[in-house]
Amino acid sequence: MNAQKFYDEWKELVQLSKLINLRKKELKKILKSLENNYRPMRSPESLKREMEMAERYKNGETLQEIGDHYGLTRERVRQLINKVGVSGKSTGRYPTKEVIK
């Protein structure tokens, strides 16, 4: 093997090594981002419980009453029923600006 060919192959290996290290860094960033943004899926049981809370709320129970039943705070109950798409405004519990006028 002549010196020029050896040098060219060595140069190519160095470039590949840099590229591999760059890819490793990119992969580490992606994995770190995934770890930071990971949110486990809700289990069917917790989704069922949230739906039950929302139904109770629609039927007139207060957040406090629901929270007392499940051992949660009013705020946590509000957060959970909002996750399933129910809010005080959507149930007509709170008057809108038009009603206040």
N, C-alpha and C positions, 0 to 999 in steps of 0.2 A: 504494500500500500504506500503510495507516495504521500508526501507531506501535505500537499494541497488537498487531496481527497480526505485525509485524516482530519485536517482543519475544518473542512466543510461539514463533515459528519459530526464533529465535535460541536460546531456552531449550531447545527440543527438540533442536536440533543439538548443544548443549553436553552434554545428557544422553546422546545417542547417542555422542558422542565419548568420554565417560567410560566408557560401556559397552563400546565397541570397545577402549579401552585396557585395561580390566579383562579382557576376553576374551583379549587378546594376552598379558597377564601369566599368565593361567591356562594358555594354550597353551604358553607358555615353561616353566612349571612341569611340565606334563605331559611335554613333550619332554625336559626335563632328567632327569625320573624314568625315562623310557624309556631314555635313554642310560646312566644309572647301573645299570639293571637288565638291560641287554641282555646276553644270552649267546648266542653263535652256536650254531646247531644243529651237532650232531656229523655229520661226514661219514660216509658208508657205510663208508669204509675204516677210520676210527677206531673205529666201532662194531664192525666185524668183528674188529679187533685186540683190543678189550676182551673180546669174546666168546671169542676164542681164549685170552686170558689166563685168563679165568674157567674155561674147560674144562681148561686145563693144571693150574690150581689144584685143581679137583675131582678130577683124576686123580692127585693126590698131590705135584705139584711144589711146592716152597716159594716164598714170595714172592721170596726172594733169587735163586733159580734163574731164575724168570720175569723178574725185573728185570735179571739179567745178560744174558739172551737178548735183551731189548728195549732194553737200555741205560738202564734206569730204576732208581730206588731202590725198596726194598721198600715204603716208605710210599706212593709214587706208584702202584705196582702195586695195593696194597690199596685205595686210593681209586678206581682205575679199575674194579676188579672189583666193588666195592661199588655203583658206578653202574649196573651191569647186574644187581644184585640178588643177588650172591654174597658171603657172608662166611664167616669161619672157623666161626661158630656154625651157619650153615645147612649146611655141609658135614660137620659132625660132628667137625671137627678139634680143637675145644676142648671139654673136658668141661663139662657144665652143673652147676649146684649140686646137682641130684638125684644125679648120678653121683659127685660128690665126697663126699657124706654117706655 
